[in-house]
Amino acid sequence: MSDLLKDRALKKEKKMGKDGRPKDSISTVSNVEDPLHHDDTRLPTENTYQLGPYKRHSVPVITEILKDVLTCYLQHETYEAEWSRQMTKTLCDVIRARVKELMIPRYKTVVIVNIGQLSGQGMQISSRCLWDATNDTFATYSFKNSSLFGLAIVYVVYFE
C-alpha cells in the first residue's frame, strides 16, 4: 500500500512545475493576483432591510465609458503580447474607477478586458452566472484597429 502512495506522489511531482502549477497549464492574468489591489476599507453596515436598489446603473452610460476608454487607450496601438498583458490590467482599473464615479451604492462591479491580435482568426467568449434580471445588469463594447481587438465587459451586480 505504501508503494502505491509513493508512486502517486512521484507522478504528481513529475506533473508539477517548480512554481507549483501543472507543467502544461496556461497562465492567466488577473487583478486578484495583485496583492496591492485588495480593497479592505469596508466598514461594517447595519441591516437596512432594503430588497432592491433606490437607483439602478444605466447601461448606455456604462457602454459610453467602455467606448471612451477603449478608443482612447487602444486607437493608435499595435499588438504586442507583453504590452497587452499590462494594458488589460490598466484598462480594468480605469474602467472600474470610472464606473465607481457614478456613485450608485450597493452594487459590485466585475470588469473583464480581453486584448488580442487581429490575424484572421475567430474567437468566441461566453460566461455564465447567477443573475437577478430586475437588479443586475451588464454592458459590453468591442474595439478594433488594424492590429488588435479589445473587448470590455462590465457586470454590475446588486449586493443585498
Residue, then its C-alpha position, 0 to 999 in steps of 0.5 A: m500500500s505504501d508503494l502505491l502512495k509513493d508512486r502517486a506522489l512521484k507522478k504528481e511531482k513529475k506533473m508539477g512545475k517548480d512554481g507549483r502549477p501543472k507543467d502544461s497549464i496556461s497562465t492567466v492574468s488577473n487583478v486578484e493576483d495583485p496583492l496591492h489591489h485588495d480593497d479592505t476599507r469596508l466598514p461594517t453596515e447595519n441591516t437596512y432591510q432594503l430588497g432592491p436598489y433606490k437607483r439602478h446603473s444605466v447601461p448606455v452610460i456604462t457602454e459610453i465609458l467602455k467606448d471612451v476608454l477603449t478608443c482612447y487607450l487602444q486607437h493608435e496601438t499595435y499588438e504586442a503580447e507583453w504590452s497587452r498583458q499590462m494594458t488589460k490590467t490598466l484598462c480594468d482599473v480605469i474602467r472600474a474607477r470610472v464606473k465607481e464615479l457614478m456613485i450608485p451604492r450597493y452594487k459590485t462591479v466585475v470588469i473583464v478586458n480581453i486584448g488580442q491580435l487581429s490575424g484572421q482568426g475567430m474567437q468566441i467568449s461566453s460566461r455564465c452566472l447567477w443573475d437577478a434580471t430586475n437588479d443586475t445588469f451588464a454592458t459590453y463594447s468591442f474595439k478594433n484597429s488594424s492590429l488588435f481587438g479589445l473587448a470590455i465587459v462590465y457586470v454590475v451586480y446588486f449586493e443585498 
